[in-house]
Amino acid sequence: MKQQCPAKINLFLEVTGKRKDGYHTLATLFAKINIYDVLDMEFIDGKSPTLEIVDELGTMPLSAGPDNLVMRAAKAFYRAFGVGRGVKITLIKRIPMGAGLGGGSSDAAGTLLGLARIFNMDLTAARKKKLFEIGVKLGADVPFFLHPANFCRATGIGDRLKTVKIHKSLPFMILVWPGFPSPTGPVFTALQPRRRSDILTRLSQLDKLLRCLKKGRPVGEWGGLLFNRLEQAELPVMREVAQARRILESAGAKGVRMSGSGSSVFGFVSSHVEGERVVRRIQAYPWKVYLTSCHG
């Protein structure tokens, strides 16, 4: 059995506060995109899950041990639902790590959903709630990947989700990963405090962005409303991300932003043909470049 695990981008991300447990609270607009890790699952002898990793990017080592999010998700699933049959999980890794694309969280969510499928589990409301509870403990982005919607407005730590229905497909997108990871924790820590009035102004900008997207307006009307507060983190890695943004903008992409805590950068183009032209212009850089799109 195969389970696709999509990447995500943040079309909007404002940091609204910080909780006592150290987590930051957000207002964000998640979008699933057509870049995937894949989980292959098959029954094996034994009573426990096993993990093998096929890293198609070959960029950095990824442990298949108990600290891996796939294994943590699988073990949590086994405990929660009392299953006792061995499953071999093969993770085919295609989403860059440390790129702000949610690959690890998507893999964890895909593990939970894939195991439910392979064990022919009827996902009642109570079981979906249980999966969600497991997901929140694994990572703040995991609930979005458990959610069936392609676009969600999220608050809390990113776990309070509200479906956003966008009826007209968004334009094609250029996504670039500059080849280096961005550390999530230090990025949040390096943010300077902001006035409450500034945050409220940004949240009204999110409302305007949502209205434009729901009405199917062209990117020229909403590209300037995309926002990511984490781009302002005072870290050396953000200077390199800013350079990638400038290069993508100069190549002709619209609404260019960093996704999540970085380091990937995306922008929109008017057509597939224009997307191919932009890709050719930036292929001189030592980046991983994708011509892709949000889920329709």
ZIZI-V604733 format. One line per field, one symbol per residue. phi: phi as a letter, one per 20 degrees, with the letter a starting at -180 (. if undefined). psi: psi as a letter, one per 40 degrees, with the letter a starting at -180 (. if undefined). burial: b if it has 16 or more other C-alpha atoms within 10 Angstrom, else e. A space follows every 10 residues. Layout:
BEGIN
phi->???
psi->???
burial->???
END
This chain:
BEGIN
phi->.dcecfeccd fbbdeerbef enfeeccbde bfceccecdd cbfcfoccfc ccddefemeb fcfdefefff fffffffgff dmebdfcedd eeecegemdm dmgfffffff ffffffffel efefgfffff ffffggferf eggffffffe cbeccmeode dcfdededgf ffcddcdfoc ecegggfffe fefcffffff ffffffffgf ffffemfffg ecgfefbbgf fefecgffff ffffffffff fofdmfbeel endfccbdcf bfffffffgf fdffefdedc dbafgf
psi->hihihiiiih dhhhheahid eeiiiihihi hiifhiihhh hiiiiaeiii hihhgedfdi ihieaeehdd dddddddddd efifhhhhhh hhhehiifef efdddddddd ddddddddef hhgidddddd ddddddddid edddedheid hhhiabeeeh hhhhhhdhii iiihhhheei ihhdddddde hiiiiddddd dddddddddd ddddefiidd dedeeiihde dehgiddddd dddddddddd eeiifhiihb eieiiiiiid iddddddddd deeeifihhh haiih.
burial->ebbbbbbbbb bbbbbbbeee eeebbbbbbb bbbebbbbbb beeeeeeebb beeebeeeee eeebeeebbb bbbbbbbbee eeeeeebbbb bbbbbbbbbb bbbbbbbbbb bbbbbbbeee eeeeeeebee bbebbbebbb bbbbbbbebb bbbbbbbbbe bebbebeeeb bbbbbbbbbb bbebeebbee beeeeeeebe ebbebbeebb ebbeeeeebe ebbebbbbbb bebbeebbee bbebbebbbe bbbbbbbbbb bbbbbbbbbb ebeebeebbe ebeeeebebb bbbbbe
END
